[in-house]
Amino acid sequence: MIWWVLLMVIITCLSYLFDVGFLAFMQEWRVPFLNASLLSVLLLLCLVGLLSRMMQMSKKGEKEALREKVKQLEKELSGLKGQ
């Protein structure tokens, strides 16, 4: 996940430098069917990747929390059966 954030920081910095005019050699590069700059499309794709990764990890976290709860309830149940 840290790699996605690092990639987004790099692309955002490059995009800023291109917008300011410091690096002007890629300003004419456009994605034909979107009529957007290449860096804007790359930034959008990174954001989509980061969002999908976060959603996957939140689902995995929910499953881990449920597993922990099941283990706790099984432990309580075995304690009640022993009495």
N, C-alpha and C positions, 0 to 999 in steps of 0.2 A: 504494500500500500504506500510505503514511503517513496517508492520509485515513481508511482503515478504523480504524487505531489511534487517531487523534484522535477519531473518532466514538465509538469504544468508551470512551474516557476520559470524554468528555462524558456519555454515557448512564450510565456507572458512577457518576459524581459525582452526577448527578440521582437515580439510584436510591438512593444512600446518603442524600441529603438527604430523600427521601420516606420512607425507612425510619426515619430519626431523628425525623421529624415536623416538620421545618423547613418543608417544602413539602407541605402536607397535601391540596391540592385535587385531586390525581390518585389518591389512595389507593383510591377506590371504582371507578376505571376498571379493568375486568377484561376479559380475552378470554374470551368465553363458553364455548367448547368446551375450552379448556385450563385454565380456572379459575386463571389466572395474571395477574399485573399486566402492564400494557402495557409498562412499561420492561423487565421480565424477558424478554418476547417480543422486544422490539427488541434487547436485548443478545444474546440467543440468535441472532437473524438476523445480527447483525454478526459474531459469532464464526464462524458458518457461512460467511459471505462471505469473511472473512479466511482461514479454512482452505482454502477452494476456491481462492482467489487464490494462496496459498502453494504449493499442489499444482501449479497451472498453471505457476508460475514455476520450481519445481524440475524439472518436465519440460522446460521450455524451457532451463534451465541444463544438463541432461544432454545435450540435443541440441547445444548450443553446444560442450560439452566433446568430444563425439564428432566434430563437424565439425573442431575444432582437431586432434584426434588423426589424423583422415584426412588433413588437409593435411600434417601432420608426416610421416606414413608415405609419402605420395606424394612428398614432397621427398626423403626417404631413398631411395626406390625410383628416382627419376630420377638421383640421385647414384650409385647402384650400377650403373645401366644405362650411365652415362657412362664408367665405368671399364673 
